[in-house]
Amino acid sequence: MSKDEQIHELEQQVSDMAMEITRLRKENKELKEYIFDVFTNKHKYFKLSDIQSELTAQSHQNNSTLLDL
């Protein structure tokens, strides 16, 4: 591979990485906005205590299923 080809390949890699960074930053921003919205409007979505209760119930159910084996 010639030096010009190597340089072109590296330029392409840098360009691809820059596009990926931009995409990830946008995704991160959207996730932050979603999380902020969920926690500032939690009554519209769910209550943390309800989720914790459900997870605890599932955990107990899974443990009893394992003991039955």
SERO-4910 file (N, C-alpha, C, O; in steps of 0.05 Angstrom, whole numbers):
BEGIN
 pado doro    nc1    nc2    nc3   cac1   cac2   cac3    cc1    cc2    cc3    oc1    oc2    oc3
  Met    A     17    -23      0      0      0      0     18     25      0     36     27     16
  Ser    A     13     43    -18     29     67    -20     22     86      3      2     83     16
  Lys    A     39    106      7     35    126     28      9    141     23     -5    148     42
  Asp    A      4    148     -2    -21    162     -9    -45    146     -1    -65    157      9
  Glu    A    -44    120     -6    -67    102      0    -70    100     31    -92    100     41
  Gln    A    -47     99     45    -48     98     74    -60    123     86    -77    122    104
  Ile    A    -52    146     75    -62    172     84    -92    173     79   -108    182     96
  His    A   -100    165     55   -129    165     48   -145    147     67   -166    154     76
  Glu    A   -134    123     73   -147    105     92   -150    117    119   -171    115    132
  Leu    A   -129    130    129   -130    143    155   -149    166    156   -164    170    175
  Glu    A   -150    181    134   -170    203    132   -198    192    133   -216    204    146
  Gln    A   -203    170    120   -229    158    120   -237    148    148   -259    151    157
  Gln    A   -217    136    162   -222    127    189   -229    150    208   -247    148    224
  Val    A   -214    173    205   -220    196    222   -247    207    216   -262    215    234
  Ser    A   -254    208    190   -281    217    182   -303    199    194   -323    209    205
  Asp    A   -299    173    192   -319    154    203   -321    157    233   -344    157    244
  Met    A   -299    161    247   -299    164    276   -313    190    284   -328    191    303
  Ala    A   -309    211    269   -322    237    274   -352    235    271   -367    246    287
  Met    A   -361    220    251   -390    216    247   -401    199    270   -423    205    279
  Glu    A   -387    179    279   -396    163    301   -397    179    327   -416    176    342
  Ile    A   -378    196    332   -378    213    355   -402    231    355   -416    235    375
  Thr    A   -408    243    331   -431    260    328   -457    245    334   -474    256    348
  Arg    A   -459    221    323   -483    205    328   -486    198    358   -508    200    368
  Leu    A   -464    190    371   -465    184    399   -472    208    416   -487    205    436
  Arg    A   -462    231    409   -468    255    424   -498    262    422   -511    269    442
  Lys    A   -509    259    398   -537    263    394   -554    244    410   -574    251    423
  Glu    A   -546    218    409   -561    198    424   -559    203    454   -579    200    468
  Asn    A   -536    211    463   -532    218    492   -550    241    500   -562    240    521
  Lys    A   -551    261    483   -568    284    489   -598    276    490   -612    285    508
  Glu    A   -606    260    472   -634    250    471   -640    234    496   -662    236    508
  Leu    A   -621    217    505   -626    201    528   -627    218    554   -643    213    571
  Lys    A   -610    238    555   -610    256    578   -637    271    579   -648    274    601
  Glu    A   -647    280    556   -672    294    556   -695    275    564   -713    283    579
  Tyr    A   -694    250    555   -714    231    562   -714    225    592   -735    225    605
  Ile    A   -690    221    603   -688    216    632   -698    239    648   -712    236    668
  Phe    A   -690    264    640   -699    288    654   -730    289    653   -743    295    673
  Asp    A   -741    283    630   -770    284    627   -784    263    644   -804    269    657
  Val    A   -772    239    645   -784    218    662   -784    226    691   -804    222    705
  Phe    A   -762    236    701   -760    242    729   -774    269    737   -781    272    760
  Thr    A   -778    287    718   -792    311    725   -822    307    722   -838    323    732
  Asn    A   -830    287    707   -858    281    702   -864    253    710   -880    239    696
  Lys    A   -853    243    732   -854    215    738   -883    205    743   -889    182    739
  His    A   -901    223    750   -929    215    754   -942    206    728   -961    191    728
  Lys    A   -931    215    705   -942    208    679   -932    180    670   -946    167    655
  Tyr    A   -909    172    680   -897    147    670   -899    124    690   -911    104    684
  Phe    A   -887    128    712   -886    106    732   -877    117    758   -867    140    760
  Lys    A   -881    101    778   -870    108    805   -848     88    811   -851     64    808
  Leu    A   -826     98    821   -803     82    827   -811     59    847   -801     37    845
  Ser    A   -828     66    866   -836     46    886   -851     22    873   -848      0    881
  Asp    A   -867     28    852   -881      7    838   -862    -11    824   -865    -36    824
  Ile    A   -841      0    812   -821    -15    797   -806    -33    817   -800    -56    812
  Gln    A   -798    -21    840   -783    -36    860   -800    -59    870   -789    -81    874
  Ser    A   -825    -54    875   -843    -76    884   -845    -98    864   -844   -122    871
  Glu    A   -848    -91    839   -849   -111    817   -824   -127    815   -824   -151    812
  Leu    A   -801   -113    817   -775   -127    816   -771   -146    839   -761   -168    836
  Thr    A   -780   -137    863   -778   -154    886   -795   -179    883   -786   -201    890
  Ala    A   -819   -175    873   -837   -198    869   -826   -217    849   -827   -242    852
  Gln    A   -814   -207    827   -802   -224    807   -779   -239    818   -775   -263    812
  Ser    A   -763   -226    835   -740   -238    847   -748   -262    865   -736   -283    864
  His    A   -769   -257    881   -779   -278    898   -790   -302    882   -786   -325    889
  Gln    A   -804   -295    860   -815   -315    843   -793   -332    830   -795   -356    829
  Asn    A   -772   -319    821   -750   -333    808   -735   -351    829   -727   -373    822
  Asn    A   -732   -341    853   -719   -357    874   -735   -381    881   -724   -403    884
  Ser    A   -761   -379    883   -778   -402    890   -778   -422    867   -780   -446    872
  Thr    A   -777   -412    842   -776   -430    819   -750   -446    819   -750   -470    814
  Leu    A   -729   -433    826   -703   -447    827   -703   -468    849   -691   -490    846
  Leu    A   -716   -462    872   -716   -481    894   -734   -505    887   -729   -527    898
  Asp    A   -754   -502    870   -771   -524    863   -757   -544    846   -765   -567    845
  Leu    A   -736   -536    832   -721   -555    815   -708   -575    832   -694   -593    821
***
